[in-house]
Amino acid sequence: MGKLGSGVHSNIYAVSAIKGQKQIIRTLKVVHFVYIQEGIPLKEPQIKTEVAVLKSIKDTNPDELGFAQIYEYGYESNFNFLIMTLLGPNL
């Protein structure tokens, strides 16, 4: 699929997977670790807060349109990641 955009510490991609006979398209946000000291990464950056805010909005207003559904988040290697609904071509 491809890169949709980037920021100071993150890149956002449109990714696809095949589930059965259906192609599923999602958004993948990849955030480089922010270091609190040289060599010591902060593994709980804004991704955790972003997920909490999105989940809170969805829980409070389940029928509200325009907010992505969170599928998975966590960290791997030197990156944090968030997989969510792709709502449009430019987020």
C-alpha positions as CSV (number, residue, x, y, z in Angstrom):
1,M,0.0,0.0,0.0
2,G,2.3,2.8,1.1
3,K,3.2,5.7,3.3
4,L,0.5,8.2,4.1
5,G,2.4,10.7,6.1
6,S,5.0,11.3,8.8
7,G,5.8,13.5,11.8
8,V,8.8,14.2,14.0
9,H,8.8,10.7,15.6
10,S,6.4,8.7,13.6
11,N,5.4,7.4,10.2
12,I,1.9,6.3,9.1
13,Y,1.3,3.6,6.4
14,A,-1.7,2.0,4.7
15,V,-1.2,-1.7,5.0
16,S,-3.3,-4.6,3.7
17,A,-3.8,-8.3,4.6
18,I,-5.8,-11.1,3.1
19,K,-8.4,-12.7,5.4
20,G,-10.1,-15.6,3.7
21,Q,-11.2,-14.2,0.3
22,K,-11.2,-10.6,1.5
23,Q,-8.6,-7.9,1.4
24,I,-8.5,-5.8,4.6
25,I,-6.9,-2.4,4.7
26,R,-5.7,-0.8,8.0
27,T,-3.6,2.0,9.2
28,L,-0.2,1.3,10.8
29,K,1.4,4.0,12.9
30,V,5.0,3.4,13.7
31,V,6.6,5.6,16.4
32,H,10.4,5.6,17.0
33,F,11.2,5.2,20.7
34,V,11.8,8.4,22.5
35,Y,14.9,8.2,24.7
36,I,14.8,9.5,28.3
37,Q,18.6,9.1,28.6
38,E,21.2,7.9,26.2
39,G,20.4,4.2,25.5
40,I,17.3,4.1,27.8
41,P,14.1,4.1,25.8
42,L,10.8,5.3,27.1
43,K,8.5,2.4,26.1
44,E,5.2,4.1,27.1
45,P,5.1,7.2,24.8
46,Q,2.0,9.0,23.5
47,I,0.7,5.9,21.8
48,K,-0.7,4.6,25.1
49,T,-2.4,7.9,25.7
50,E,-3.7,8.1,22.1
51,V,-5.2,4.6,22.5
52,A,-6.8,5.5,25.8
53,V,-8.4,8.6,24.4
54,L,-9.7,6.8,21.3
55,K,-11.1,3.9,23.4
56,S,-12.7,6.4,25.8
57,I,-14.5,8.2,22.9
58,K,-15.7,5.0,21.4
59,D,-16.9,3.7,24.8
60,T,-18.8,7.0,25.5
61,N,-20.2,7.4,22.0
62,P,-20.2,4.0,20.3
63,D,-22.1,5.2,17.2
64,E,-19.9,8.3,16.7
65,L,-18.5,8.4,13.2
66,G,-15.0,9.6,12.3
67,F,-13.0,7.9,15.1
68,A,-10.7,4.9,14.2
69,Q,-11.2,1.5,15.8
70,I,-8.0,0.2,17.5
71,Y,-7.1,-3.3,16.6
72,E,-3.7,-3.7,18.2
73,Y,-0.8,-1.7,19.7
74,G,2.4,-2.4,21.5
75,Y,6.1,-2.2,20.9
76,E,8.6,-4.2,18.9
77,S,12.4,-3.6,18.6
78,N,12.9,0.2,18.6
79,F,9.4,1.1,17.6
80,N,5.9,1.4,19.1
81,F,3.1,0.6,16.8
82,L,-0.7,1.2,16.5
83,I,-3.0,-0.6,14.1
84,M,-6.3,1.0,13.5
85,T,-9.0,1.6,10.9
86,L,-8.1,3.5,7.8
87,L,-10.7,6.3,7.7
88,G,-9.5,8.0,4.6
89,P,-6.6,8.7,2.3
90,N,-5.0,11.4,4.5
91,L,-6.2,10.4,8.0
